[in-house]
Amino acid sequence: MKKVLLGLFIVVFLGLSAWLGYYFYKKSNTDPVVYKTEAPFETEIVKKTVATGSIVPRKEVQVKSQVSGIVEELYVEAGEVVKQGQLLAKIKIVPNMVSVNNAETQLQTAKLNFDEAKRELARYEQLYEQKVIPEQEYRKYKADYNLKQEALKAAESNLQLVREGTSRKRSQSTNLVYSTIDGMLLDVPVKVGTSIIERNNFNEGTTIATVADMRSLIFEGKIDESEVGKLKENMDLLLTIGAIENRVFNAKLEYIAPKGVLEEGSIKFPIRAQVLLDERDFIRAGYSANADIVLDKRDKVLAIKESMLKFEKDQPYVEVETAPQVFEKREVKTGLSDGINIEIISGLEKKEKIKVPDANIATI
């Protein structure tokens, strides 16, 4: 029994010795680690921020009616280009009975006053011709007659306006709706037969049409408070519109709001930029857009990937290869960064190679 155990122990010992020998042999013959290196390069670095918003016309007006009633005729459709003063719609007036009754009463009163003034003038005209009264007294009755005549005409015109929306005296119609500017009809929200409300001091009124100048568009967006301090008027913007692929439009920043608004838990500042369009360009109002705002730019500068930087007490440095796979620590002065590449102002030359952190290849 002892001989068996002794033999088993010898076998285990020899096996363990062989395994350890093989392990140390392989370890002694393992190839050294080779670190990746990269060289600095020349590039363009652009630092920018993004604002979200939409494209809207600079000049957009809502055309409303001066009278209440029903749309009798529509002469235009959305998408048409119209001129200032062009007829858009005709309104059939539904008279207000109280207003009609008051206008009729005023007309009857004006007629009675006019008839009385006419009789008085005829009587005093005879007396004047007979040299019974002086000319001054006759002129007084003549003036009163003229005033009563004008009051009668005004009462007749007022009644016609209340009933029909037109005036014979001035050949004008309040029931006709005209465009107030040159532009494109963005929307005609009413149809023939639609009841509408007039525009007055107490009511906004029903919109007959929305007209906008589509040749002058602006970008309206909002930017976070952390970025607004970096913006200045006349900065360049690059607009990307989701509905128009493979196109970037230029814009010029023209307004930064002095007061921010609370939105989704953060303060944002409205901005406005003029969209610079070619004559062949056409952009529909209301498109959503993103604006890349160029905060700073460097052309043809020496740069490295920002991930290659290391820091020691807030001082950036890199590891420069001085001999094959031999590196030395070197402090560098950095400049503008776009989040991927960073400008190297001093401390490196283009021909030097830099150790890539946490990247190595074990040579086989």
PyMOL commands that set and color helices and strands:
alter all, ss='L'
color gray80, all
select helices_A, chain A and resi 2-28+97-129+135-164+225-228+306-308
alter helices_A, ss='H'
color red, helices_A
select strands_A, chain A and resi 33-38+41-57+60-64+69-74+81-82+87-93+166-167+172-173+176-178+183-187+195-196+207-212+217-224+236-241+248-256+261-263+266-276+288-305+310-312+315-323+326-331+333-337+341-346+354-362
alter strands_A, ss='S'
color yellow, strands_A
deselect
rebuild
show_as cartoon
